[in-house]
Amino acid sequence: MAWNLEKPKFKVGDLVRIKETIKFIFGEAVVHEGDIGLVIDSEIDNETDISLWGFDYSVLLKSGITFVFFESELELIEPIKKQIKFVFLKN
């Protein structure tokens, strides 16, 4: 598995999806593939602060629980860029 060690892939406020089911050691917690969360913090003070496994991110999941994930465990949910136009017709 290759990590991008040059710069962080996500920033605070990004909406992310969990790429695979993860079983955490503590509390027997399980986060399922496809779960959605919001990046609320990164363990990055500057771009040289990385762990052996890359950048770490605190993610608030839809369930209300916060977990720390490696960059390789997350994928960005791209915002919808289409603009919807409404047309109102008069009788």
N, C-alpha and C positions, 0 to 999 in steps of 0.2 A: 504494500500500500504506500503510495507516495503522498507526501504532504507538501503544501505550499508554504515554505518557510520564509518567503520574501516579505509578504504583507498579509494582514488579516483578511479573510474572505468575507466576514460579516461585521456589521456595526450595530450598535445599540439601536433598537427600533425595528430591526429587520424581522420579518415574519419568516419562520423556517419550518421545515418538515423533517421529522426523524426518518433517517434512511433505512434503518433496520431495527428489529426488536432488540432491546437491551435489558438485561437482567442485572440490576444493581446489587452489590453485595449487602449493603446495609438496608435493613427494613424489608428485605425481600421485595423491593419495588421493581415493577416491570413497566417499561415504556415501550409502546408498540410501534411498529413500522407504520408510518403515515400520520402519527400524532402531530399536532400543530402546536407551535409555541412562538413566543416573542423573545428576542434577545434583549435581556435587561441589563447585562453587564458583561464585560470581557475581562479576562485576567491579564490584560495588556496595559502596562503603563507606557511603554513605548514599543516600537516594532522590533526591538531586540529581545524583549521579554517573552520567550516562548519556552514551552516545556519540551521534553524529549519527544513528545508526540505531536507537537504543533501548538496552535493557539487553542485556548479553552474559552468557553462561553457559558454564562449563566442564562438559562432559558426558562421562562415562565410558561408552563404548559397550560393548555386549555382546561385541564383538571384543577388548576390553581396551585399546583406544586412546582417548585423550582428545582432544577437539576443542573449539573455542570456537564457539558458535552465537549468532546473533541471536535475540531473542525470537520474531520472526515466523517462524523456521524450525522451531519446536518446538510440540508440543501435549502437554498433560498427559494422562497415562493415569490415569483415575479409579480409585481403589481399589474393589474389589467390596464393596458394603455389605450384601449379603445374608448372613444368618446361616444356616448349615446345621445342622440338628439331626439327630442320630443317635439312633435308637431301637434298643435291643438287646432282642431277644426271647429268652426262655428256652424250652428244649424241654420 
